Amino acid sequence: MSLLQVKDISHAYRSSKRLWRSGSLTAVLSKVSFAIEPGQCLGLLGTSGAGKSTLGKVILGMERPRQGRVIFQGHDLYNVDPQTARLLRRDLQVVFQDCYSSVNPRMTAEQIIAEPLDNYENLTRVDRKRRVGELLEAVGLKAADMQRYPHTFSGGQLQRINIARAIALKPKLIVLDEPVSSLDMVNQTRILTLLSELKATLGLSYLFITHDVKAAHVISDSLAVMKEGRIVELCSDKNQLAASTHPAVCELYASVLPEHPRDRLLGREASGPTSP
Ligand SMILES: Nc1ncnc2c1ncn2[C@@H]1O[C@H](COP(=O)(O)OP(=O)(O)OP(=O)(O)O)[C@@H](O)[C@H]1O
């Protein structure tokens, strides 16, 4: 059974009301369907405004779609009792692009990472500290960092803290919404490497939302391309996507920056986030 099945999802936003007239509807997602298998990463590519983040919110249970169903671990996410919904939410986590606005600046790293543990697990103070320390080390930081506040971390370090919080409850699926887009190239590569390692060691599944073809190729098993709210290409083997002749796919590949001249001279593979 697939871990996640997205079935015929359509969604529209209503523009703001004016006096007595109700706002008109603008379609954002049209009959979107795909599945994610356990331990797999689906890379969801598309240019700005394609509807990727809206789809991510629908899958996270944050935006009820106007049509279609999201089946997670065999349950219809928008048609379950509150107790099951709470259990499903535990297995469904998210990392957003903006690592700074994703955390409360008044909370220490320990408080940020322990938030989901406090919601779902009744740990003693000692066990809670130990778990937070282990999670910090799992994302490449030190246990001693738990007393520090967000403003004392770099963007890359703070994104590691967001990842530590996302894996704290050992979820099944993490929606990664442009998780490296606000980082420099070196940190993009480091975070993508970390995410790949965590996927392998913890058996995680990802929906990796991005506009970056190179980054998508690093971490994904399968790739989908969205354009104007529709999936226009879906390849279960990521290496097949480059052969697509769909204009939206060609546009994405054409936007990939050429390799650094030094790498061309040395005959190396393209650098940047593709080579963890
Ligand atoms: N809450 C909202 N209310 C009204 N319209 C919205 C809302 N959220 C998004 N939209 C619109 O829906 C469309 C899709 O937006 P969405 O953020 O899902 O696209 P995206 O592919 O994630 O783009 P980006 O990569 O720029 O984040 C856009 O036209 C956007 O303006």
The ligand as an SDF file (V2000), in Angstrom:
LIG
                    3D

 31 33  0  0  0  0  0  0  0  0999 V2000
   -4.0040   32.0290    0.5330 N   0  0  0  0  0  0  0  0  0  0  0  0
   -4.1230   32.3540   -0.7540 C   0  0  0  0  0  0  0  0  0  0  0  0
   -5.1490   33.1040   -1.2050 N   0  0  0  0  0  0  0  0  0  0  0  0
   -5.2810   33.4080   -2.4950 C   0  0  0  0  0  0  0  0  0  0  0  0
   -4.4240   33.0000   -3.4630 N   0  0  0  0  0  0  0  0  0  0  0  0
   -3.3610   32.2550   -3.0850 C   0  0  0  0  0  0  0  0  0  0  0  0
   -3.1380   31.8890   -1.7120 C   0  0  0  0  0  0  0  0  0  0  0  0
   -2.0250   31.1290   -1.6480 N   0  0  0  0  0  0  0  0  0  0  0  0
   -1.5430   31.0550   -2.8990 C   0  0  0  0  0  0  0  0  0  0  0  0
   -2.3370   31.7040   -3.7660 N   0  0  0  0  0  0  0  0  0  0  0  0
   -2.1660   31.7900   -5.2250 C   0  0  0  0  0  0  0  0  0  0  0  0
   -2.1700   30.4620   -5.7230 O   0  0  0  0  0  0  0  0  0  0  0  0
   -1.2310   30.3110   -6.7750 C   0  0  0  0  0  0  0  0  0  0  0  0
   -0.2780   29.1730   -6.4420 C   0  0  0  0  0  0  0  0  0  0  0  0
    0.5110   29.5530   -5.3290 O   0  0  0  0  0  0  0  0  0  0  0  0
    1.5470   28.5510   -4.6190 P   0  0  0  0  0  0  0  0  0  0  0  0
    2.2100   29.2900   -3.5120 O   0  0  0  0  0  0  0  0  0  0  0  0
    0.8420   27.3030   -4.2940 O   0  0  0  0  0  0  0  0  0  0  0  0
    2.5610   28.2850   -5.8300 O   0  0  0  0  0  0  0  0  0  0  0  0
    4.0670   27.7600   -5.7880 P   0  0  0  0  0  0  0  0  0  0  0  0
    4.2390   26.8830   -6.9660 O   0  0  0  0  0  0  0  0  0  0  0  0
    4.3720   27.1730   -4.4520 O   0  0  0  0  0  0  0  0  0  0  0  0
    4.8870   29.1000   -5.9860 O   0  0  0  0  0  0  0  0  0  0  0  0
    6.2580   29.5690   -5.2660 P   0  0  0  0  0  0  0  0  0  0  0  0
    7.3220   28.6240   -5.7570 O   0  0  0  0  0  0  0  0  0  0  0  0
    6.4500   30.9700   -5.7520 O   0  0  0  0  0  0  0  0  0  0  0  0
    6.0250   29.4710   -3.7810 O   0  0  0  0  0  0  0  0  0  0  0  0
   -0.5440   31.6520   -6.9470 C   0  0  0  0  0  0  0  0  0  0  0  0
   -1.1650   32.3330   -8.0140 O   0  0  0  0  0  0  0  0  0  0  0  0
   -0.8250   32.3560   -5.6450 C   0  0  0  0  0  0  0  0  0  0  0  0
   -0.8750   33.7420   -5.8230 O   0  0  0  0  0  0  0  0  0  0  0  0
  1  2  1  0
  2  3  1  0
  2  7  2  0
  3  4  2  0
  4  5  1  0
  5  6  2  0
  6  7  1  0
  6 10  1  0
  7  8  1  0
  8  9  2  0
  9 10  1  0
 10 11  1  0
 11 12  1  0
 11 30  1  0
 12 13  1  0
 13 14  1  0
 13 28  1  0
 14 15  1  0
 15 16  1  0
 16 17  2  0
 16 18  1  0
 16 19  1  0
 19 20  1  0
 20 21  2  0
 20 22  1  0
 20 23  1  0
 23 24  1  0
 24 25  2  0
 24 26  1  0
 24 27  1  0
 28 29  1  0
 28 30  1  0
 30 31  1  0
M  END
$$$$
